[in-house]
Amino acid sequence: MQEATFLILTALAAGSQHGYGIIADVRAISAGRVHLKAGTLYSALERLRADKLIEVDREELVDSRLRRYYRLTPAGGELLAAEAARLQANARVAMSRLKPAAGIAT
Amino acid sequence: MSDSADLERRYRRLLACYPRAFRHEHEQEMLAVLMTGADEGQERPGLGEAADLFRSAIWMRLRPVVRRSQPTVFWAVRLMYFCAVFKLLGVPILPATRGSGAYPLDVGIGWGVFALLAWTNSRGHHWARVLFAVWVAFHTAALFYDVAHVSASSAPAWTLIASVVFWLVEFAAVVLILSKQSGAYFRHESAQM
């Protein structure tokens, strides 16, 4: 899974969000490292919707502009959980291997 | 005209690069996101943002649109592309099965026809589905003709095997593309056009 996809799904894990909310949340989750642009975001949202990993939650009109909220589907939640577990397991192995090396260095 | 109206007009011009169906679905909300993210007094889209929109629009036009969530169309289209590659590689098959034209011409046209049918079927064009079924029906008749005459012809037996393999792939693709699940995909895509 690409990092941008992982971060978008993570942004939606806590509840439904609209496009700009996702961009802001992704930036916050990645500590400012990942700044999604609108084109990239909507390509990803379209793909995730086609794969039934996210769905439209509701629509609102704010200042006469459409605001569409997206949410995770159960399949999207399962995929995110599996990916997070995989990354966590890899990170645990990496950290455990770095500890002895760090011990030798100090 | 205000800065904001100028900026919106320029964003709309960039969004016009997207396919019509995508624009119909997302233009308003994308515009809202772009305008919300714009700086105070900004008149033009940033270079990076414009490049991202353009790249994304090109990708939306060229991307494979059939996802694994529509398995029958997904695999039918891949089998059609397989047929295109089979033709492009110029694997010799029986004369009637490959058509009545000269062989190099058949290879040149054959792979293009399969590639075009694969692309148009993936985009949910109902006529492409019908055309592919007609095309396979023609090849089926041609294969039966070849099987009946192969012993009398000078063609090596392995070309018969290649023809049967090719036909089986075509047949699998046509069964998948004519299935009920594929029908739902074509109806949905036609409604979006």
Interface residues (C-beta under 8 A of the other chain):
Chain A: H18 G19 Y20 I23 K37 A38 G39 T40 L41 Y42 S43 E46 R47 A50 D51 K52 V62 R65 L66 R67 R68
Chain B: F22 H26 Q28 E29 M30 L31 A32 V33 L34 M35 T36 G37 G48 E49 D52 L53 F54 R55 S56 A57 W59 M60 V65 R67 R68 S69
